[in-house]
Amino acid sequence: MENRGLNHLSFVDDVIIFTSGSRVSLLIIMKILEDYENTSGQKIKKVKSHFMTPSCVFMYNVNRIQQITCFTRREFLITYLGCPFYIGRKRIIHFNDLISKVVSRIRGWHGRMLSYGGKATLIKHVLQSLPIYLLSAVSPPKSVMKQIERGC
């Protein structure tokens, strides 16, 4: 028997639903979303709603998902709340945003005349806040940290 349970993540007004993509599960999901709209009075903006599939999925299945949901397909890699969503092993490309944020902050300080203590304070309080959230949720490859160190 097919597992018809819904697994999801929900943050504020965003919902991420994980499903097998079968016709039956998609119809159940769309029925639940329709019931939500009717009960709450809030409408789901299908133009802003997306679905993602691995690149190896047959176009027939992609078209079926699109037809049932009226959502558009979105390619990986996306970030949500600062964390990258990806399939497969961790790669440095998944963390390029984090690397560029940290390195650009540091480069912006190079021209300033700061004492050693001033630079240490900036790094301690500002830079630590950038990656802490992401690094608490996802552990990046060691090469990401090395690239950040090289950029400093």
C-alpha positions in Angstrom: 0.0 0.0 0.0 1.2 3.5 -0.9 2.2 5.8 1.9 -0.2 8.7 1.6 1.0 10.8 4.5 2.1 14.3 3.9 5.5 15.5 5.1 5.9 19.3 5.2 7.8 22.2 6.6 5.8 25.3 7.4 7.3 28.8 8.2 5.1 31.9 8.6 3.2 32.0 5.3 5.4 29.5 3.4 4.8 25.8 3.2 7.1 23.2 1.6 5.4 19.9 0.9 7.3 16.7 0.1 5.5 14.1 -1.9 6.1 11.2 -4.2 4.5 13.1 -7.0 2.0 10.4 -7.8 -1.3 11.5 -9.3 -3.2 10.3 -6.1 -0.9 12.2 -3.7 -1.0 15.4 -5.9 -4.8 15.3 -6.0 -5.0 14.9 -2.2 -2.6 17.8 -1.7 -4.6 20.0 -4.0 -7.8 19.1 -2.2 -6.2 20.0 1.1 -5.1 23.3 -0.3 -8.5 24.0 -1.7 -10.1 23.2 1.7 -7.7 25.6 3.3 -8.6 28.3 0.9 -12.4 27.8 1.5 -12.0 27.6 5.3 -9.6 30.5 5.8 -10.6 32.8 3.0 -7.0 33.1 2.0 -6.1 32.3 -1.6 -2.9 30.5 -2.7 -1.2 32.4 -5.4 -0.4 29.7 -7.9 1.8 32.1 -9.9 4.1 32.3 -6.9 3.9 28.6 -6.1 6.5 26.2 -7.4 7.4 22.6 -7.5 10.9 21.0 -7.8 11.9 17.6 -9.1 15.3 16.1 -9.7 16.7 16.6 -13.2 16.3 12.8 -13.9 12.5 12.9 -13.7 10.8 12.2 -17.0 9.1 15.2 -18.7 5.8 13.2 -18.7 5.9 13.3 -14.8 6.8 17.0 -14.8 3.9 17.8 -17.1 1.5 15.8 -15.0 2.6 17.7 -11.8 2.2 21.0 -13.6 -1.2 20.1 -15.0 -2.6 19.0 -11.6 -1.1 21.8 -9.5 -1.0 24.7 -12.0 2.4 25.5 -10.3 5.6 26.2 -12.3 8.7 24.1 -12.1 11.7 25.6 -10.4 15.2 24.4 -10.7 17.5 23.5 -7.8 19.5 25.2 -6.2 17.3 27.4 -4.0 17.9 28.8 -0.6 15.1 29.1 2.0 15.6 31.1 5.2 19.3 31.2 4.3 19.8 27.4 3.9 20.5 25.8 0.6 18.1 23.1 -0.7 19.9 20.5 -2.8 19.8 16.9 -3.8 22.8 14.7 -3.4 26.1 15.4 -1.8 27.1 18.7 -0.4 29.1 20.8 -2.9 30.9 24.1 -2.4 28.5 25.7 -5.0 25.7 25.3 -2.5 27.4 27.6 -0.1 28.6 30.4 -2.6 26.1 32.9 -1.1 27.6 32.4 2.4 31.1 32.7 1.1 30.4 35.9 -0.9 28.6 37.5 2.0 31.4 36.9 4.5 34.2 37.8 2.0 32.4 41.0 0.9 32.0 42.2 4.5 35.7 41.6 5.2 36.8 43.4 2.0 34.6 46.4 2.9 36.6 46.8 6.1 40.1 46.6 4.5 40.1 50.3 3.6 39.1 51.4 7.1 41.8 52.4 9.6 40.8 50.0 12.4 43.0 48.8 15.3 43.6 45.1 15.8 41.0 45.2 18.6 38.5 47.0 16.3 38.9 44.4 13.6 38.5 41.6 16.1 35.3 43.1 17.4 33.9 43.4 13.9 34.7 39.9 13.1 33.4 38.5 16.4 30.1 40.3 16.4 29.2 40.9 12.8 30.7 38.0 10.9 29.7 35.4 13.4 26.1 36.3 13.0 26.1 35.8 9.2 27.0 32.1 9.1 25.8 30.9 12.6 22.2 30.3 11.4 23.2 28.4 8.3 26.0 26.5 10.0 23.7 25.4 12.8 21.3 23.9 10.2 23.7 22.5 7.6 27.3 21.5 7.9 29.2 22.7 4.8 32.1 20.9 3.2 35.5 21.8 4.7 36.5 23.5 1.5 33.8 26.2 2.2 35.6 27.2 5.4 38.9 27.2 3.7 37.6 29.4 0.9 36.3 31.9 3.5 39.7 31.9 5.3 41.4 32.6 1.9 39.1 35.5 1.3 40.0 37.1 4.6 
